[in-house]
Amino acid sequence: MKPVWETCTKQIPYTVLKPVWETYTKDICYTVMKPVWETRTKTVCYTVMKPVHETRERDVCFTVLKR
């Protein structure tokens, strides 16, 4: 018996969550004591987790004995 070196590829899928920053704007209209219309802007910040698919390769060495 003698060792024979082989190279093989195996795909291992996985998901990585990546933070994404977004800014949201909302207009608020209301009436005050004197009938005057005003528009105000409010900024709301939040984080959204978005899946990112990646492909990576790595070498794994092992020995197989052939007859």
C-alpha positions as a Markdown table, in Angstrom:
| # | Residue | x | y | z |
|---|---|---|---|---|
| 1 | Met | 0.0 | 0.0 | 0.0 |
| 2 | Lys | 1.1 | 3.5 | -0.7 |
| 3 | Pro | -0.5 | 6.9 | 0.0 |
| 4 | Val | -2.2 | 8.7 | -2.9 |
| 5 | Trp | -2.9 | 12.4 | -2.7 |
| 6 | Glu | -6.2 | 13.6 | -4.1 |
| 7 | Thr | -7.9 | 17.0 | -4.2 |
| 8 | Cys | -11.7 | 17.2 | -3.8 |
| 9 | Thr | -14.1 | 20.1 | -3.4 |
| 10 | Lys | -17.1 | 20.2 | -1.0 |
| 11 | Gln | -19.6 | 23.1 | -0.9 |
| 12 | Ile | -20.8 | 24.1 | 2.6 |
| 13 | Pro | -23.5 | 26.8 | 2.3 |
| 14 | Tyr | -24.1 | 29.2 | 5.2 |
| 15 | Thr | -25.7 | 32.6 | 5.8 |
| 16 | Val | -24.1 | 35.6 | 7.4 |
| 17 | Leu | -26.2 | 38.5 | 8.8 |
| 18 | Lys | -24.9 | 41.9 | 7.9 |
| 19 | Pro | -26.2 | 45.1 | 9.6 |
| 20 | Val | -27.6 | 47.6 | 7.3 |
| 21 | Trp | -28.2 | 51.2 | 8.4 |
| 22 | Glu | -31.3 | 53.0 | 7.0 |
| 23 | Thr | -32.9 | 56.4 | 7.6 |
| 24 | Tyr | -36.6 | 56.7 | 7.5 |
| 25 | Thr | -38.5 | 60.1 | 7.2 |
| 26 | Lys | -42.1 | 60.6 | 8.2 |
| 27 | Asp | -44.2 | 63.8 | 7.7 |
| 28 | Ile | -46.5 | 64.7 | 10.6 |
| 29 | Cys | -49.3 | 67.2 | 9.9 |
| 30 | Tyr | -51.5 | 68.6 | 12.7 |
| 31 | Thr | -53.7 | 71.7 | 13.6 |
| 32 | Val | -52.8 | 74.1 | 16.4 |
| 33 | Met | -55.1 | 76.6 | 18.2 |
| 34 | Lys | -54.7 | 79.2 | 15.4 |
| 35 | Pro | -55.6 | 77.5 | 12.1 |
| 36 | Val | -52.1 | 77.3 | 10.8 |
| 37 | Trp | -50.9 | 74.1 | 8.9 |
| 38 | Glu | -47.3 | 73.0 | 9.7 |
| 39 | Thr | -45.3 | 70.1 | 8.4 |
| 40 | Arg | -42.6 | 68.6 | 10.5 |
| 41 | Thr | -40.0 | 65.9 | 9.7 |
| 42 | Lys | -39.0 | 63.2 | 12.1 |
| 43 | Thr | -36.0 | 60.9 | 11.5 |
| 44 | Val | -36.3 | 57.4 | 12.7 |
| 45 | Cys | -33.1 | 55.2 | 12.6 |
| 46 | Tyr | -33.1 | 51.4 | 12.9 |
| 47 | Thr | -31.0 | 48.4 | 11.9 |
| 48 | Val | -32.1 | 45.8 | 9.5 |
| 49 | Met | -30.3 | 42.4 | 9.3 |
| 50 | Lys | -29.9 | 41.4 | 5.7 |
| 51 | Pro | -28.6 | 37.9 | 4.7 |
| 52 | Val | -25.4 | 37.9 | 2.6 |
| 53 | His | -24.4 | 34.8 | 0.7 |
| 54 | Glu | -20.6 | 34.1 | 0.4 |
| 55 | Thr | -18.6 | 31.4 | -1.2 |
| 56 | Arg | -15.3 | 30.5 | 0.3 |
| 57 | Glu | -12.8 | 27.7 | -0.3 |
| 58 | Arg | -10.3 | 26.0 | 2.0 |
| 59 | Asp | -8.0 | 23.0 | 1.7 |
| 60 | Val | -8.6 | 19.9 | 3.9 |
| 61 | Cys | -5.9 | 17.3 | 3.8 |
| 62 | Phe | -6.4 | 13.6 | 4.6 |
| 63 | Thr | -4.8 | 10.3 | 3.6 |
| 64 | Val | -6.6 | 7.5 | 1.7 |
| 65 | Leu | -4.9 | 4.1 | 1.3 |
| 66 | Lys | -5.5 | 2.4 | -2.0 |
| 67 | Arg | -4.8 | -1.2 | -2.9 |
